[in-house]
Amino acid sequence: MSRFLDPAESSKPYKDPTPLPADVPKVKELGVTSAPLKSAAFFLGAYCKDYNEDFMLCKAENPDPAHCLKEGRRVTRCAQDLITKLRENCLAEFEKHWNCLEYNNQEYYHCRKDERVLNKCVFEKLGLVKTIPGTPEGKTPIHEVKNPVYTGVQK
Amino acid sequence: MPVPWEALIPFALLTTMFGAAGTLLNTSKRLQNQGKPVRYNVDAWDEMMMDRDRRLTGHKRGQAAEPFAPEEFETNSAWYTERTS
């Protein structure tokens, strides 16, 4: 009998220590946690667009994890490449922005000042621009609005 | 006529007690969250990301910006399974 057991109710979690089979090429996992990932998200979108789209299309064909391992490895390598470049070139601005996000519930609209500094540094050093896909034509993207309506409570 | 200062003691007491309770609660919450404000409006995505952060760093609010994860990260995810035999 196998029914769905909520892992929150189990007395101890089941962790499987066996690694991947030897015929799968080995790629180290991305070691970025949520706040730096959110900070770098739009640059990942700009830099790794092709690999990300390949992976999404592959997943759309077949959601089985085994089907898209190759595209997944490419995405991981591209993301690692971008994080390494970010750390080399804009480490201070990057750290400042994701620390700001961590103190503000990981919401972008609280941290526009640090975000502008980071965007400028990344554009100068790496040539990546943050674009929000789906912005209506003619409207400025929310991250470029000079005096936004929705801001944090405290300055 | 002398000022009835004893009558103001309850006000001072209330202010102090509210302030102390609020400060204590805030400090307790911040200590549980590594000195950061508590996360609110946490949805399933944020729960999953905080679990991933815990797997990567050891604490659900811990952050790291390394390109490569430590070795344990690859196999320390908890699985939705049960032992049937």
gemmi code that builds the backbone of each chain (N, CA, C; Angstrom):
import gemmi

chains = {
    "A": [
        ("MET", (0.851, -1.188, 0.000), (0.000, 0.000, 0.000), (0.880, 1.229, 0.000)),
        ("SER", (0.666, 2.147, -0.920), (1.459, 3.370, -0.871), (0.527, 4.556, -1.069)),
        ("ARG", (0.348, 5.293, -0.026), (-0.438, 6.521, -0.134), (0.492, 7.687, 0.143)),
        ("PHE", (0.060, 8.866, -0.157), (0.927, 10.022, 0.025), (1.017, 10.347, 1.509)),
        ("LEU", (2.235, 10.321, 2.054), (2.449, 10.699, 3.451), (3.100, 12.064, 3.485)),
        ("ASP", (2.481, 13.002, 4.158), (3.043, 14.340, 4.263), (4.374, 14.258, 5.006)),
        ("PRO", (5.492, 14.693, 4.403), (6.784, 14.575, 5.081), (6.846, 15.388, 6.362)),
        ("ALA", (5.973, 16.406, 6.496), (5.993, 17.186, 7.733), (5.531, 16.354, 8.917)),
        ("GLU", (4.760, 15.285, 8.661), (4.232, 14.464, 9.754), (5.169, 13.335, 10.144)),
        ("SER", (6.182, 13.051, 9.305), (7.014, 11.882, 9.603), (7.954, 12.209, 10.747)),
        ("SER", (8.349, 11.161, 11.487), (9.204, 11.400, 12.652), (10.625, 11.709, 12.222)),
        ("LYS", (11.090, 11.097, 11.128), (12.390, 11.507, 10.606), (12.338, 11.493, 9.083)),
        ("PRO", (13.033, 12.441, 8.445), (12.973, 12.469, 6.977), (13.817, 11.339, 6.405)),
        ("TYR", (13.404, 10.876, 5.230), (14.142, 9.814, 4.567), (15.113, 10.444, 3.589)),
        ("LYS", (16.412, 10.267, 3.815), (17.416, 10.831, 2.922), (18.163, 9.693, 2.258)),
        ("ASP", (18.272, 9.762, 0.960), (18.902, 8.695, 0.198), (20.323, 9.116, -0.145)),
        ("PRO", (21.345, 8.496, 0.440), (22.705, 8.969, 0.188), (23.339, 8.449, -1.092)),
        ("THR", (22.635, 7.582, -1.857), (23.284, 7.047, -3.063), (23.428, 8.158, -4.089)),
        ("PRO", (24.618, 8.287, -4.695), (24.815, 9.327, -5.713), (24.201, 8.903, -7.049)),
        ("LEU", (24.282, 9.790, -8.023), (23.764, 9.483, -9.354), (24.567, 8.342, -9.968)),
        ("PRO", (23.980, 7.610, -10.937), (24.751, 6.530, -11.565), (25.965, 7.070, -12.301)),
        ("ALA", (26.970, 6.193, -12.521), (28.260, 6.648, -13.029), (28.190, 7.108, -14.476)),
        ("ASP", (27.131, 6.684, -15.213), (27.122, 7.080, -16.624), (26.568, 8.488, -16.821)),
        ("VAL", (26.050, 9.117, -15.754), (25.579, 10.498, -15.864), (26.775, 11.423, -15.651)),
        ("PRO", (27.074, 12.348, -16.594), (28.229, 13.238, -16.397), (28.069, 14.041, -15.121)),
        ("LYS", (29.187, 14.235, -14.421), (29.113, 14.848, -13.101), (29.205, 16.368, -13.236)),
        ("VAL", (28.211, 17.062, -12.703), (28.262, 18.530, -12.673), (27.966, 18.945, -11.244)),
        ("LYS", (28.792, 19.787, -10.661), (28.542, 20.220, -9.290), (27.296, 21.099, -9.272)),
        ("GLU", (26.528, 20.972, -8.196), (25.295, 21.738, -8.099), (25.595, 23.209, -7.816)),
        ("LEU", (24.609, 24.042, -8.113), (24.763, 25.480, -7.867), (24.646, 25.740, -6.376)),
        ("GLY", (25.605, 26.485, -5.829), (25.617, 26.704, -4.384), (25.036, 28.034, -3.972)),
        ("VAL", (24.155, 28.591, -4.784), (23.586, 29.907, -4.488), (22.269, 29.700, -3.761)),
        ("THR", (22.054, 30.419, -2.655), (20.791, 30.301, -1.931), (19.795, 31.313, -2.494)),
        ("SER", (18.651, 31.451, -1.793), (17.514, 32.143, -2.409), (17.758, 33.628, -2.658)),
        ("ALA", (18.365, 34.355, -1.677), (18.469, 35.811, -1.859), (19.434, 36.190, -2.980)),
        ("PRO", (20.670, 35.628, -3.041), (21.530, 35.970, -4.172), (20.939, 35.514, -5.494)),
        ("LEU", (20.197, 34.404, -5.475), (19.585, 33.927, -6.710), (18.526, 34.901, -7.183)),
        ("LYS", (17.735, 35.424, -6.258), (16.714, 36.390, -6.638), (17.369, 37.672, -7.159)),
        ("SER", (18.491, 38.039, -6.537), (19.190, 39.241, -6.977), (19.707, 39.075, -8.394)),
        ("ALA", (20.248, 37.889, -8.700), (20.853, 37.650, -10.016), (19.851, 37.136, -11.028)),
        ("ALA", (18.558, 37.026, -10.643), (17.590, 36.302, -11.472), (17.484, 36.860, -12.886)),
        ("PHE", (17.332, 38.183, -13.016), (17.131, 38.736, -14.354), (18.404, 38.653, -15.190)),
        ("PHE", (19.575, 38.681, -14.526), (20.816, 38.518, -15.289), (20.980, 37.091, -15.757)),
        ("LEU", (20.513, 36.129, -14.917), (20.499, 34.733, -15.371), (19.600, 34.587, -16.581)),
        ("GLY", (18.456, 35.301, -16.539), (17.548, 35.241, -17.678), (18.172, 35.793, -18.941)),
        ("ALA", (18.955, 36.889, -18.791), (19.574, 37.494, -19.973), (20.736, 36.648, -20.473)),
        ("TYR", (21.559, 36.145, -19.542), (22.792, 35.473, -19.940), (22.539, 34.054, -20.431)),
        ("CYS", (21.630, 33.334, -19.770), (21.442, 31.905, -20.038), (20.149, 31.654, -20.774)),
        ("LYS", (19.689, 32.633, -21.564), (18.359, 32.546, -22.164), (18.206, 31.276, -22.988)),
        ("ASP", (19.219, 30.972, -23.840), (19.057, 29.833, -24.751), (18.945, 28.529, -23.990)),
        ("TYR", (19.848, 28.351, -22.998), (19.840, 27.089, -22.260), (18.558, 26.946, -21.455)),
        ("ASN", (18.092, 28.066, -20.847), (16.857, 28.015, -20.075), (15.686, 27.635, -20.955)),
        ("GLU", (15.632, 28.257, -22.150), (14.496, 27.961, -23.046), (14.544, 26.511, -23.506)),
        ("ASP", (15.766, 26.018, -23.830), (15.900, 24.600, -24.197), (15.334, 23.704, -23.116)),
        ("PHE", (15.695, 24.009, -21.861), (15.263, 23.166, -20.750), (13.750, 23.224, -20.587)),
        ("MET", (13.191, 24.432, -20.710), (11.740, 24.558, -20.520), (10.989, 23.811, -21.608)),
        ("LEU", (11.482, 23.916, -22.863), (10.812, 23.213, -23.956), (10.931, 21.710, -23.768)),
        ("CYS", (12.128, 21.271, -23.314), (12.299, 19.836, -23.080), (11.337, 19.345, -22.013)),
        ("LYS", (11.202, 20.123, -20.934), (10.282, 19.737, -19.865), (8.844, 19.742, -20.342)),
        ("ALA", (8.538, 20.668, -21.239), (7.164, 20.724, -21.751), (6.819, 19.464, -22.522)),
        ("GLU", (7.867, 18.864, -23.211), (7.607, 17.607, -23.932), (7.281, 16.489, -22.953)),
        ("ASN", (8.129, 16.381, -21.905), (8.046, 15.221, -21.017), (8.548, 15.639, -19.644)),
        ("PRO", (7.684, 15.684, -18.626), (8.131, 16.183, -17.322), (9.001, 15.210, -16.526)),
        ("ASP", (9.269, 14.021, -17.062), (10.099, 13.042, -16.364), (11.491, 13.639, -16.104)),
        ("PRO", (12.013, 13.557, -14.869), (13.334, 14.151, -14.607), (14.445, 13.566, -15.467)),
        ("ALA", (14.366, 12.269, -15.777), (15.445, 11.634, -16.523), (15.527, 12.144, -17.953)),
        ("HIS", (14.442, 12.713, -18.471), (14.424, 13.098, -19.879), (15.262, 14.326, -20.158)),
        ("CYS", (15.361, 15.231, -19.156), (15.964, 16.542, -19.426), (17.255, 16.741, -18.666)),
        ("LEU", (17.953, 15.651, -18.358), (19.173, 15.791, -17.564), (20.229, 16.602, -18.317)),
        ("LYS", (20.356, 16.370, -19.639), (21.420, 17.063, -20.388), (21.169, 18.561, -20.402)),
        ("GLU", (19.905, 18.948, -20.714), (19.607, 20.384, -20.731), (19.782, 20.980, -19.352)),
        ("GLY", (19.430, 20.182, -18.308), (19.589, 20.665, -16.942), (21.044, 20.915, -16.599)),
        ("ARG", (21.927, 20.021, -17.077), (23.354, 20.215, -16.805), (23.846, 21.493, -17.470)),
        ("ARG", (23.333, 21.746, -18.686), (23.771, 22.969, -19.383), (23.324, 24.199, -18.615)),
        ("VAL", (22.081, 24.165, -18.108), (21.573, 25.317, -17.340), (22.438, 25.538, -16.110)),
        ("THR", (22.767, 24.413, -15.423), (23.581, 24.549, -14.205), (24.939, 25.152, -14.523)),
        ("ARG", (25.558, 24.657, -15.602), (26.897, 25.177, -15.931), (26.838, 26.645, -16.293)),
        ("CYS", (25.803, 27.035, -17.063), (25.680, 28.450, -17.448), (25.484, 29.319, -16.219)),
        ("ALA", (24.627, 28.856, -15.293), (24.386, 29.643, -14.083), (25.656, 29.761, -13.254)),
        ("GLN", (26.425, 28.664, -13.173), (27.683, 28.729, -12.421), (28.638, 29.725, -13.051)),
        ("ASP", (28.654, 29.725, -14.409), (29.513, 30.657, -15.128), (29.149, 32.095, -14.791)),
        ("LEU", (27.815, 32.391, -14.836), (27.392, 33.757, -14.563), (27.689, 34.161, -13.130)),
        ("ILE", (27.455, 33.258, -12.170), (27.701, 33.611, -10.766), (29.188, 33.873, -10.560)),
        ("THR", (30.039, 33.070, -11.202), (31.479, 33.310, -11.074), (31.838, 34.679, -11.628)),
        ("LYS", (31.260, 35.019, -12.802), (31.576, 36.327, -13.398), (31.060, 37.454, -12.511)),
        ("LEU", (29.851, 37.289, -11.954), (29.289, 38.320, -11.067), (30.181, 38.527, -9.864)),
        ("ARG", (30.656, 37.414, -9.300), (31.491, 37.533, -8.117), (32.817, 38.194, -8.442)),
        ("GLU", (33.362, 37.893, -9.631), (34.638, 38.529, -9.990), (34.483, 40.030, -10.162)),
        ("ASN", (33.372, 40.433, -10.845), (33.292, 41.827, -11.273), (32.539, 42.713, -10.310)),
        ("CYS", (31.404, 42.265, -9.791), (30.530, 43.180, -9.047), (30.223, 42.644, -7.664)),
        ("LEU", (31.209, 42.055, -6.996), (30.913, 41.338, -5.753), (30.273, 42.242, -4.711)),
        ("ALA", (30.826, 43.462, -4.511), (30.335, 44.321, -3.428), (28.885, 44.738, -3.666)),
        ("GLU", (28.578, 45.163, -4.912), (27.205, 45.599, -5.206), (26.238, 44.431, -5.098)),
        ("PHE", (26.679, 43.253, -5.561), (25.859, 42.048, -5.510), (25.523, 41.703, -4.065)),
        ("GLU", (26.579, 41.683, -3.202), (26.337, 41.341, -1.802), (25.398, 42.342, -1.159)),
        ("LYS", (25.611, 43.642, -1.480), (24.775, 44.672, -0.874), (23.316, 44.458, -1.259)),
        ("HIS", (23.087, 44.160, -2.558), (21.697, 44.004, -3.001), (21.048, 42.796, -2.379)),
        ("TRP", (21.776, 41.648, -2.325), (21.046, 40.508, -1.777), (20.933, 40.570, -0.263)),
        ("ASN", (21.839, 41.294, 0.395), (21.617, 41.509, 1.823), (20.406, 42.401, 2.067)),
        ("CYS", (20.242, 43.428, 1.201), (19.051, 44.272, 1.315), (17.790, 43.443, 1.123)),
        ("LEU", (17.798, 42.531, 0.122), (16.625, 41.684, -0.112), (16.335, 40.822, 1.109)),
        ("GLU", (17.387, 40.281, 1.736), (17.178, 39.415, 2.880), (16.515, 40.134, 4.035)),
        ("TYR", (16.848, 41.460, 4.180), (16.255, 42.218, 5.263), (14.852, 42.703, 4.944)),
        ("ASN", (14.392, 42.478, 3.703), (13.100, 43.025, 3.283), (12.210, 41.965, 2.694)),
        ("ASN", (12.203, 40.770, 3.278), (11.296, 39.715, 2.839), (11.491, 39.353, 1.375)),
        ("GLN", (12.701, 39.567, 0.858), (13.036, 39.232, -0.528), (12.067, 39.843, -1.514)),
        ("GLU", (11.705, 41.096, -1.272), (10.850, 41.800, -2.225), (11.669, 42.872, -2.908)),
        ("TYR", (11.519, 42.974, -4.237), (12.369, 43.869, -5.002), (12.109, 45.331, -4.707)),
        ("TYR", (10.817, 45.692, -4.449), (10.498, 47.119, -4.443), (11.093, 47.860, -3.262)),
        ("HIS", (11.582, 47.122, -2.252), (12.232, 47.816, -1.141), (13.660, 48.217, -1.454)),
        ("CYS", (14.245, 47.560, -2.461), (15.698, 47.657, -2.636), (16.067, 48.258, -3.987)),
        ("ARG", (15.284, 49.239, -4.461), (15.548, 49.775, -5.799), (16.876, 50.490, -5.870)),
        ("LYS", (17.280, 51.164, -4.765), (18.523, 51.935, -4.807), (19.707, 51.015, -5.062)),
        ("ASP", (19.793, 49.936, -4.250), (20.907, 49.003, -4.440), (20.813, 48.299, -5.784)),
        ("GLU", (19.554, 48.081, -6.232), (19.384, 47.398, -7.504), (19.904, 48.246, -8.642)),
        ("ARG", (19.676, 49.582, -8.553), (20.182, 50.440, -9.636), (21.698, 50.390, -9.707)),
        ("VAL", (22.326, 50.403, -8.517), (23.792, 50.347, -8.479), (24.278, 49.037, -9.095)),
        ("LEU", (23.622, 47.925, -8.724), (24.029, 46.625, -9.256), (23.818, 46.555, -10.760)),
        ("ASN", (22.654, 47.065, -11.232), (22.377, 47.019, -12.674), (23.422, 47.799, -13.449)),
        ("LYS", (23.829, 48.964, -12.885), (24.834, 49.791, -13.565), (26.145, 49.023, -13.647)),
        ("CYS", (26.556, 48.418, -12.520), (27.832, 47.696, -12.518), (27.809, 46.532, -13.493)),
        ("VAL", (26.697, 45.784, -13.484), (26.627, 44.615, -14.361), (26.598, 45.054, -15.815)),
        ("PHE", (25.914, 46.158, -16.114), (25.865, 46.612, -17.498), (27.245, 47.039, -17.977)),
        ("GLU", (27.992, 47.734, -17.081), (29.321, 48.193, -17.494), (30.282, 47.029, -17.674)),
        ("LYS", (30.268, 46.092, -16.695), (31.294, 45.054, -16.711), (30.893, 43.870, -17.590)),
        ("LEU", (29.616, 43.475, -17.550), (29.220, 42.249, -18.244), (28.289, 42.497, -19.419)),
        ("GLY", (27.740, 43.707, -19.528), (26.879, 44.006, -20.659), (25.492, 43.414, -20.592)),
        ("LEU", (25.031, 43.058, -19.387), (23.696, 42.459, -19.253), (22.723, 43.514, -18.762)),
        ("VAL", (21.515, 43.492, -19.336), (20.493, 44.461, -18.961), (19.328, 43.709, -18.344)),
        ("LYS", (18.751, 44.262, -17.287), (17.574, 43.636, -16.696), (16.347, 44.071, -17.489)),
        ("THR", (15.664, 43.114, -18.121), (14.394, 43.442, -18.787), (13.315, 42.577, -18.157)),
        ("ILE", (12.156, 43.184, -17.928), (11.045, 42.434, -17.365), (10.168, 42.010, -18.534)),
        ("PRO", (10.139, 40.716, -18.875), (9.313, 40.297, -20.007), (7.839, 40.500, -19.694)),
        ("GLY", (7.088, 40.921, -20.681), (5.667, 41.118, -20.447), (5.330, 42.518, -19.996)),
        ("THR", (6.289, 43.443, -20.014), (5.951, 44.837, -19.713), (5.075, 45.371, -20.833)),
        ("PRO", (3.948, 46.019, -20.523), (3.109, 46.549, -21.605), (3.862, 47.613, -22.404)),
        ("GLU", (3.557, 47.699, -23.704), (4.248, 48.653, -24.575), (3.957, 50.066, -24.112)),
        ("GLY", (5.001, 50.886, -24.035), (4.795, 52.281, -23.689), (4.930, 52.563, -22.204)),
        ("LYS", (4.760, 51.566, -21.349), (4.913, 51.793, -19.899), (6.354, 51.556, -19.505)),
        ("THR", (6.877, 52.427, -18.607), (8.244, 52.159, -18.124), (8.210, 50.940, -17.214)),
        ("PRO", (9.231, 50.080, -17.306), (9.295, 48.932, -16.398), (9.383, 49.425, -14.964)),
        ("ILE", (8.833, 48.643, -14.046), (8.675, 49.114, -12.669), (10.010, 49.422, -12.007)),
        ("HIS", (11.081, 48.745, -12.474), (12.348, 49.001, -11.809), (12.997, 50.291, -12.299)),
        ("GLU", (12.429, 50.907, -13.344), (13.003, 52.161, -13.824), (12.124, 53.361, -13.492)),
        ("VAL", (10.973, 53.123, -12.872), (10.081, 54.235, -12.521), (10.758, 55.098, -11.465)),
        ("LYS", (10.736, 56.424, -11.688), (11.499, 57.309, -10.801), (10.848, 57.411, -9.433)),
        ("ASN", (9.539, 57.643, -9.364), (8.844, 57.795, -8.079), (7.724, 56.784, -7.996)),
        ("PRO", (8.028, 55.559, -7.597), (6.976, 54.538, -7.583), (5.937, 54.819, -6.511)),
        ("VAL", (4.724, 54.308, -6.758), (3.627, 54.503, -5.807), (3.832, 53.615, -4.604)),
        ("TYR", (4.177, 52.349, -4.842), (4.301, 51.400, -3.749), (5.750, 51.336, -3.305)),
        ("THR", (6.006, 51.869, -2.101), (7.349, 51.785, -1.537), (7.229, 51.171, -0.154)),
        ("GLY", (8.363, 51.003, 0.496), (8.336, 50.487, 1.859), (7.782, 51.537, 2.811)),
        ("VAL", (7.496, 51.102, 4.030), (6.922, 52.004, 5.016), (7.960, 53.004, 5.507)),
        ("GLN", (9.174, 52.489, 5.778), (10.233, 53.367, 6.275), (11.174, 53.681, 5.144)),
        ("LYS", (11.847, 54.817, 5.244), (12.759, 55.211, 4.147), (13.977, 54.327, 4.163)),
    ],
    "B": [
        ("MET", (-0.432, 72.935, 45.602), (-0.841, 71.568, 45.892), (0.140, 70.596, 45.261)),
        ("PRO", (0.578, 69.557, 45.962), (1.600, 68.651, 45.393), (1.006, 67.833, 44.229)),
        ("VAL", (1.855, 67.495, 43.255), (1.430, 66.733, 42.063), (1.151, 65.294, 42.486)),
        ("PRO", (-0.022, 64.706, 42.108), (-0.322, 63.314, 42.517), (0.453, 62.320, 41.665)),
        ("TRP", (1.761, 62.206, 41.987), (2.613, 61.382, 41.105), (2.275, 59.896, 41.195)),
        ("GLU", (1.646, 59.489, 42.371), (1.318, 58.060, 42.451), (0.294, 57.653, 41.402)),
        ("ALA", (-0.532, 58.624, 40.968), (-1.560, 58.302, 39.979), (-0.956, 58.023, 38.604)),
        ("LEU", (0.273, 58.515, 38.388), (0.889, 58.296, 37.068), (1.651, 56.982, 36.995)),
        ("ILE", (1.788, 56.305, 38.138), (2.532, 55.034, 38.129), (1.896, 54.013, 37.184)),
        ("PRO", (0.549, 53.839, 37.194), (-0.014, 52.835, 36.272), (0.307, 53.131, 34.806)),
        ("PHE", (0.305, 54.419, 34.439), (0.620, 54.742, 33.038), (2.038, 54.325, 32.697)),
        ("ALA", (2.967, 54.689, 33.615), (4.368, 54.322, 33.380), (4.501, 52.805, 33.308)),
        ("LEU", (3.754, 52.114, 34.207), (3.817, 50.650, 34.240), (3.335, 50.047, 32.921)),
        ("LEU", (2.190, 50.548, 32.427), (1.638, 50.041, 31.167), (2.612, 50.254, 30.019)),
        ("THR", (3.134, 51.501, 29.954), (4.068, 51.803, 28.858), (5.271, 50.869, 28.910)),
        ("THR", (5.821, 50.720, 30.149), (7.014, 49.868, 30.267), (6.697, 48.441, 29.871)),
        ("MET", (5.550, 47.940, 30.370), (5.249, 46.534, 30.112), (4.988, 46.279, 28.637)),
        ("PHE", (4.240, 47.177, 27.972), (4.015, 47.005, 26.531), (5.327, 47.057, 25.774)),
        ("GLY", (6.144, 48.050, 26.159), (7.438, 48.191, 25.477), (8.313, 46.975, 25.668)),
        ("ALA", (8.332, 46.471, 26.915), (9.176, 45.300, 27.194), (8.686, 44.084, 26.434)),
        ("ALA", (7.360, 43.882, 26.424), (6.823, 42.718, 25.713), (7.124, 42.797, 24.227)),
        ("GLY", (6.918, 43.993, 23.639), (7.192, 44.168, 22.211), (8.650, 43.944, 21.875)),
        ("THR", (9.524, 44.521, 22.704), (10.966, 44.373, 22.457), (11.381, 42.919, 22.572)),
        ("LEU", (10.845, 42.246, 23.627), (11.211, 40.848, 23.834), (10.768, 39.991, 22.656)),
        ("LEU", (9.532, 40.247, 22.181), (9.028, 39.469, 21.037), (9.875, 39.708, 19.804)),
        ("ASN", (10.196, 40.993, 19.534), (10.999, 41.331, 18.365), (12.379, 40.679, 18.449)),
        ("THR", (13.001, 40.757, 19.640), (14.334, 40.156, 19.814), (14.274, 38.654, 19.607)),
        ("SER", (13.225, 38.024, 20.174), (13.100, 36.577, 20.027), (12.956, 36.196, 18.563)),
        ("LYS", (12.109, 36.965, 17.827), (11.927, 36.657, 16.411), (13.207, 36.853, 15.630)),
        ("ARG", (13.939, 37.934, 15.934), (15.174, 38.197, 15.187), (16.244, 37.166, 15.495)),
        ("LEU", (16.299, 36.705, 16.763), (17.286, 35.686, 17.100), (16.987, 34.391, 16.369)),
        ("GLN", (15.682, 34.095, 16.196), (15.342, 32.877, 15.468), (15.660, 33.010, 13.984)),
        ("ASN", (15.776, 34.248, 13.483), (15.996, 34.458, 12.050), (17.354, 35.052, 11.758)),
        ("GLN", (18.332, 34.776, 12.598), (19.707, 35.222, 12.390), (19.819, 36.734, 12.274)),
        ("GLY", (19.049, 37.457, 13.104), (19.173, 38.905, 13.136), (18.405, 39.617, 12.048)),
        ("LYS", (17.712, 38.871, 11.194), (16.945, 39.509, 10.110), (15.476, 39.539, 10.501)),
        ("PRO", (14.675, 40.448, 9.899), (13.237, 40.427, 10.157), (12.628, 39.112, 9.674)),
        ("VAL", (11.506, 38.747, 10.286), (10.877, 37.463, 9.978), (10.283, 37.528, 8.566)),
        ("ARG", (10.264, 36.384, 7.861), (9.670, 36.327, 6.525), (8.152, 36.249, 6.662)),
        ("TYR", (7.432, 37.038, 5.873), (5.982, 36.977, 5.907), (5.468, 36.689, 4.506)),
        ("ASN", (4.150, 36.403, 4.390), (3.575, 36.018, 3.095), (4.378, 34.915, 2.438)),
        ("VAL", (4.738, 33.910, 3.233), (5.566, 32.827, 2.703), (4.662, 31.844, 1.984)),
        ("ASP", (4.854, 31.691, 0.662), (4.045, 30.725, -0.076), (4.853, 29.448, -0.299)),
        ("ALA", (4.266, 28.535, -1.078), (4.905, 27.223, -1.237), (6.284, 27.361, -1.870)),
        ("TRP", (6.418, 28.299, -2.826), (7.730, 28.511, -3.458), (8.775, 28.926, -2.428)),
        ("ASP", (8.383, 29.912, -1.553), (9.333, 30.393, -0.550), (9.667, 29.302, 0.455)),
        ("GLU", (8.665, 28.459, 0.789), (8.931, 27.328, 1.685), (9.981, 26.415, 1.068)),
        ("MET", (9.796, 26.120, -0.228), (10.739, 25.244, -0.924), (12.121, 25.874, -0.959)),
        ("MET", (12.199, 27.168, -1.226), (13.514, 27.828, -1.295), (14.170, 27.861, 0.073)),
        ("MET", (13.372, 28.076, 1.139), (13.972, 28.097, 2.476), (14.456, 26.705, 2.862)),
        ("ASP", (13.737, 25.661, 2.415), (14.212, 24.311, 2.666), (15.526, 24.067, 1.926)),
        ("ARG", (15.613, 24.585, 0.693), (16.860, 24.453, -0.073), (18.002, 25.200, 0.610)),
        ("ASP", (17.689, 26.387, 1.157), (18.717, 27.144, 1.883), (19.199, 26.370, 3.092)),
        ("ARG", (18.246, 25.665, 3.758), (18.625, 24.886, 4.925), (19.527, 23.730, 4.521)),
        ("ARG", (19.237, 23.127, 3.364), (20.096, 22.048, 2.882), (21.477, 22.571, 2.507)),
        ("LEU", (21.549, 23.798, 2.000), (22.830, 24.345, 1.562), (23.653, 24.881, 2.716)),
        ("THR", (22.999, 25.554, 3.679), (23.776, 26.280, 4.676), (23.558, 25.781, 6.100)),
        ("GLY", (22.483, 25.021, 6.356), (22.263, 24.552, 7.719), (21.176, 25.310, 8.459)),
        ("HIS", (20.822, 26.514, 7.998), (19.766, 27.280, 8.659), (18.830, 27.797, 7.588)),
        ("LYS", (17.546, 27.877, 7.879), (16.612, 28.242, 6.809), (16.748, 29.690, 6.366)),
        ("ARG", (17.439, 30.531, 7.148), (17.684, 31.897, 6.690), (19.137, 32.123, 6.289)),
        ("GLY", (19.934, 31.035, 6.310), (21.335, 31.188, 5.938), (21.459, 31.446, 4.446)),
        ("GLN", (22.399, 32.295, 4.053), (22.575, 32.595, 2.633), (24.027, 32.385, 2.247)),
        ("ALA", (24.222, 31.956, 1.004), (25.578, 31.793, 0.467), (25.503, 32.100, -1.013)),
        ("ALA", (26.583, 32.663, -1.563), (26.540, 33.020, -2.982), (27.662, 32.339, -3.732)),
        ("GLU", (27.959, 31.092, -3.359), (29.028, 30.356, -4.040), (28.499, 29.748, -5.323)),
        ("PRO", (29.301, 29.694, -6.389), (28.827, 29.020, -7.601), (28.707, 27.512, -7.446)),
        ("PHE", (29.531, 26.909, -6.553), (29.509, 25.453, -6.423), (29.027, 25.073, -5.034)),
        ("ALA", (28.135, 24.079, -5.007), (27.555, 23.659, -3.735), (28.475, 22.672, -3.034)),
        ("PRO", (28.375, 22.567, -1.699), (29.145, 21.517, -1.018), (28.651, 20.135, -1.437)),
        ("GLU", (29.505, 19.121, -1.242), (29.200, 17.770, -1.746), (27.902, 17.216, -1.173)),
        ("GLU", (27.634, 17.517, 0.126), (26.466, 16.905, 0.767), (25.173, 17.358, 0.122)),
        ("PHE", (25.204, 18.530, -0.514), (23.965, 19.089, -1.037), (23.309, 18.163, -2.043)),
        ("GLU", (24.134, 17.370, -2.761), (23.553, 16.602, -3.857), (22.662, 15.480, -3.360)),
        ("THR", (22.862, 15.024, -2.128), (22.081, 13.865, -1.680), (21.364, 14.116, -0.372)),
        ("ASN", (21.263, 15.370, 0.081), (20.647, 15.530, 1.399), (19.203, 16.001, 1.330)),
        ("SER", (18.554, 15.826, 0.171), (17.144, 16.200, 0.121), (16.300, 15.098, 0.732)),
        ("ALA", (15.227, 15.504, 1.410), (14.337, 14.528, 2.045), (13.290, 14.091, 1.030)),
        ("TRP", (12.980, 12.820, 1.041), (12.084, 12.257, 0.030), (10.712, 11.954, 0.603)),
        ("TYR", (9.691, 12.031, -0.262), (8.327, 11.717, 0.125), (8.112, 10.228, -0.056)),
        ("THR", (8.658, 9.420, 0.840), (8.516, 7.969, 0.660), (8.077, 7.351, 1.960)),
        ("GLU", (7.655, 6.114, 1.902), (7.436, 5.347, 3.129), (7.954, 3.944, 2.886)),
        ("ARG", (8.306, 3.295, 3.949), (8.793, 1.921, 3.847), (7.577, 1.003, 3.815)),
        ("THR", (7.446, 0.208, 2.773), (6.255, -0.632, 2.641), (6.506, -2.069, 3.039)),
        ("SER", (7.758, -2.477, 3.185), (8.014, -3.892, 3.531), (8.775, -3.978, 4.850)),
    ],
}
model = gemmi.Model(1)
for chain_id, residues in chains.items():
    chain = gemmi.Chain(chain_id)
    for i, (resn, *xyz) in enumerate(residues, 1):
        res = gemmi.Residue()
        res.name, res.seqid = resn, gemmi.SeqId(i, " ")
        for name, pos in zip(("N", "CA", "C"), xyz):
            atom = gemmi.Atom()
            atom.name, atom.element = name, gemmi.Element(name[0])
            atom.pos, atom.b_iso = gemmi.Position(*pos), 0.0
            res.add_atom(atom)
        chain.add_residue(res)
    model.add_chain(chain)
structure = gemmi.Structure()
structure.add_model(model)
structure.setup_entities()
